[in-house]
């Protein structure tokens, strides 16, 4: 890897040899060739026009750059230098006559890519002329995008844009009709790789679910996932919010018309089990008439079978009838595709193997749970009586299946009722447990709060007690000459507090002494016996001598009410 100084010398040599004055363009070309000067020169100038040597390889690129005869003596070759990739014979501007650069463009339009190679002396309009021939789009309708300098005029010369050798552009045609079916297929493929956020609201419990599905997921998969979350079976789900194009549960989300990136839906449970039972009882068989104009039996079948009053009446009462013409290949292909999707490949293969002279056909189809089953394929070479018998046989099978479905529905509904009751009981139990747990947590929190208050009060009382104890004057000694009073105080627990006070001490000092022992005067009364007095009601600023607590007295403490 060349150092910064080496790169500066290589860049200078490259600009001198090629005449490219734009530094960014020169650096881009050198980086494309890994700072190999010879390779970069060869990429810009044809080899036959240069005579420069590589300092690394010693090979000479031949070319008649000057006439040796004009020199009387050959110039000594300079020693190789690590700071230059060339051994210049003379100024490269005199050695090389610059040739036009060739530029490569890859132009993308919808699902097509067009490669264009032009000289840098051409204009942007000439690129559009080439694209007009390739894409069959008028140049006036094209918007050529992807230029690093922004939008450019058609008259702009490519050399003035200072483009690298390889460029990528794209064409927009806002004035032309929407893309063709191939482009639509590309957009569909892109949608299949996208993720859709479905915001589904459960109507009964007013709960919202945010579910992510890939574009390739089917509507049926969404409904099954919702069943796992809401316990609403797919057959009992009542939806709101699906696009009108979402007509089939087998359709993938990418082609269902959902809003991207998120779409809101609402799901609920069908009103009652009786409604489901009624739907089962109202089901009918599907009779599909397949027509083919080239069959010799077609006219006979239509005029005799389908015009028979008994057949028409029986079909209208017990069947849903639908017809499809298979004469054209396109119609046949469409029907086989639908048949393969809804009825399975076996039925599609059965129809595919039918010969033209076997048409018309009657397909008798029965819905069985979440799938469809073909009961009978009636060919055109039949009689009215045989057709009626086969229709009646199909109805007998369908009636038996219908009764079985109704029975299954009733049993399923009974199981789901039990499950709902169990789920409700479980939910109530969880709520009761949660309420009990929350009450216990509240009780514990209240106890903790009260304990904290009690501790704070005790700490505060202890602090007050200590401060009072420290503030008390020292107890006088018995041998002191001053008059003193000896008090004996009985506590509520039966213990006695004894202390000597000076007769001149104020009553407040007695209160402070009692409070320092844990009996604050705002909570306890200090009483005398004979006569019975409430000492705490006296003036605390009076002396013990004045309140007649001299020379000794027995008092007792009593808690205030």
Buried (B, 14 or more C-beta within 10 A) or exposed (E): EBEEEBBEBBBEBBBBBBEBEEEEBBBBBBEBBEBBBBBBBBBBBEEEBBBBBBBEEEEEBEBEBEEEEEEEEEEEEEEBEEEBBBBBBEEBEEBBEEEEBEBBBBBBBBEEEBEBEBEBEBBBEBBBEBBBEBBEBEBEBBEBBEBEEEEBEBEBEBBEBBBBBEBEBBBEBEEEEEBEEEBEEEEBEEBBEBEBBBBBBBBEEEEEBEBEBBBBBBBBBBBBBBBEEBEBBEBBBEBEBBEEEBEBBEBBBBBBEBEEEEBBBBBBBBEEBEEBBEEBEEBBBBBBBBBBEEBEBBEEBBEEBBEBEEBEEBBEEBBEBEEBBBBEEEEBEEBBEEBBEBBBEEBBEBBEEBEBBBBBBBBBBBBEEEEBBBBBBBBBBBEBEEBBEBBEEBBEBBEEBBEEBBEEBBEBBEEBEEEEEEEEEEEEEEEEEEEEEEEEEEEEEEEEEEEEEEEEEEEEBEEEBEEBEEEBEEEBEEEEEEEBBBBEBBBEEEEEBEBBBBBBBBBEBBBBBBBBBEBBBEEBBBBBEEEEBEBBEBEBEBBBBBBEBBEEBBBBBBEEE
